[in-house]
Structures are given as C-alpha cells and as structure tokens.
Amino acid sequence: MFEHLGGWLRLRLDRRAVTAIEYAMIAGTAGIAALGGATLIGTSLRSIFTKLGSAFH
C-alpha cells in the first residue's frame, strides 16, 4: 500500500504540470480574444466596403 505513496508525493510536489496548464489556459484565452477581435474587425470592414461599393453604383 505504501509503495504508491512515494510516487503520489513526487507528483504532488511537481509544479511543472500546473504551470503547463496555466500557460495553456492563458493561450486559450488569448486565442479566443484574438478570434473575437478579428470577427469584429471583419464585420466592420465588410460594412465599410459595402457602403463604398454602393456609392460607386
């Protein structure tokens, strides 16, 4: 029963996995923000070019 305790304790003291998860969450949040920003910019540009196109017809 106690042979697994050493492995569990080593895993519990290892902070690398926690750091990797934190960085993954930061990267995911940044990706979602970038996607949202690109969507807003794309919608605005479409509106601008639609108005310009209508002005030339």
RAKA-V913039 format. One line per field, one symbol per residue. ss: DSSP state (h for helix, s for strand, l for the rest). phi: phi as a letter, one per 40 degrees, with the letter a starting at -180 (. if undefined). psi: psi as a letter, one per 40 degrees, with the letter a starting at -180 (. if undefined). A space follows every 50 residues. Layout:
ss->???
phi->???
psi->???
This chain:
ss->llhhhhhhhhhhhllhhhhhhhhhhhhhhhhhhhhhhhhhhhhhhhhhhh hhhhhhl
phi->.ccccccccccccccccccccccccccccccccccccccccccccccccc ccccccc
psi->dededdddddddeheddddddddddddddddddddddddddddddddddd ddddde.
